[in-house]
């Protein structure tokens, strides 16, 4: 349920190392990095720092073209296939949660006959709470913040949600996220995080 930064670096190589400062602390804007051994050597890491970076990565050629093409060349299998890691400096907002679910579902539909069970690791540094606004009932916060229900929907769609630890200890928001992630159905069964 915890993915250590060093595991990412050892699995995906030096391309990952230059992105570490972007994960040292959370920010209002998302920083997203997609890593997959299925992408061509020399380009196994794709990153984005746009406002909703995870959505931008789902529009990247590596996700829309290259990954599906490579998946069709793999031996058919009924086993769960872990395709890679999407690392975020914080959990996705509500809108991006929906985009991530749709993006994985679209990929799964495109290759279902070949690989019916796919998953990706979603490693987030900490929980996103949204911007605190002036509304008294907290409705705006609820529309932005990642909820336990969002994490459950991601898990159900095939995203293997875990906490990304950068450095020697989890951040405070990382600890909050870990508490929520431990309660997800798949994690409650004690399955480890495959990189």
N, C-alpha and C positions, 0 to 999 in steps of 0.2 A: 503494500500500500504506500510505501515510500520509494521513490526512484531518486537515487543520488546522482548529482551532476557528474561525478566521476564515472558512473556506469554509462551515461550517455557518451561521454568523451571516449571511453574505451571501446564502446560498440561502434560509434560512427566516425571516430578519428578526429584529426586536427581541425577539420572544418567547423566542428562544434565549439572549439575553444574560444574563438574570437567573439562568440555570441554571449559568453558568460557574463560580462558586465551588464547586459540588458536584463539578466535574471537576478542580479544581486539585490534588487528591491522592486517592489510592485509600483505601478504608476497608474494614473487614470486611463491612459492609453494602453492598449494591449501590445505586447511584443510576442510574436508567434514564430516558432521554428518547427518545421516538419522535417523529420529525419526518417529515411527508409533505405535499407540495403537494396531494395528493388530498383531504386533510381540508379542511373548510370554512375559509374565511378567518377569521382571528381565533382559530382553534383548531387551527392546524397543528402544534402542539407539545403533547404529553401527557407528563407526567413522574410518577415514583413513587420514593419512597425507603424502601419497605418492605424487610424482610430479604431477600427474593428478588424484587426490584423488577421484573425483566424478566418473570417469571411473572405478576405483577400486571398489567403492561401488556397482556399477551396476553388478560386477562380484561376489559379496559376496553372500553367501548362503541365507542370509536374503532377498535379492532382488530376486534372481533367483529361489529359492525353497520355502522358508517359506511364503513370501507374496502371491504368486499365490495360494498356497495351502489353505491359510486362506480365500482368496477372493472367492474361489469356494464354501466355506461353508456358505457364507453370503446369506441372502434372495435376490432373484433377484430383481433388481430395475432399473427403467429408469431414476431416479434422478441422479444428479451429485454426485459422491462419492469422498470425499477428503480422500486420503489414508495415508497422513503423510506429513512431512516436510523434505526437504533436505536443510540443512543450509551450506553455503559456506562462507569462509572468504573473498571472492571476486567473481565477476562473472566468469563464465567458459570461457576458451579460445575458439577459433573458433572450434578446433578439439573436445573438450569436449562438446561443445554445440551440435554438431552433434551426439555424443554418447548419450547425455541425451535425445535427441529427439527420437533416435532409441530405447533406453531402455524403454521409456514410451510407444512408439508405439508397441513394442514387447509384453509388459505386457498387453496393451489394446487388442491386437489381441488374446492373450491367454484366456482372460476372457470376450470377447465382448458379447457373447450371454447371459452371466449372469449379467454383469454390463457394459452396453454399454457406459456409460459416467463416466470416471474417471479423476481425476486431482490430482496433487501433488503440494505442495507449494515449490517454489524454493526461499529461503530467502538468499540474498547475502548482505554482509556487505558493499561492495562498488564496483565501476566499475573497471574492469581490463583493463589497457591500453597497456599491452604488454611491452616488453623490448625495449627501444629506441636503434636503431642500427645505424650503420654508413652510411647506404644507404641514398642517397639524396632524393629520391622520396617518402620515407615513406612506401614503399610497404611491408617491413618486419613487421613494426608496424601494418599495416592493417591486415596482415595474422594472427597476434596473438591476437590483442585486441578484446574485445567483442563489437560488433556494435549494433545499434538500430535494424537493420535487424535481428541479432541473437536473440535479446530479443523478437521480434515479432514472429520469428519461434518457439521459446520455448513456448510462450503464445499460439500460434495456435495449438501446439502439445498437450496441456493440462497441461503444467507447469504453475502454478499461480505465476508469478514473483513478488517479493516484496523486500523491503530493510530491512535488519536485523539491528536493532539499539541495540548496546551494550553500556550501559551507558546512560548518560543523554542527549546526543545530537548525531546527525549523524556526521560521519566523512565527510571530504570534498568530498571524492569519493562517499560516501553514498548520499550526496546531489546531485551529478552529476547523480548518478543512479536513484534517486527518480524522477528527472526531466524526464528521459527517460521512467521510469516505468509508470508515470502518463499518458503518451501519448499512452500506449498500448491500443488496442481496448476494451478489457474487463474492464480495470481500468478506462478508460474514461467514461464508463457507470455508474461508481460510486459504483461498487460492493465492499464490504469489504473483508478482508482477513480472511477466516475461518481457525482456527487452528485445 
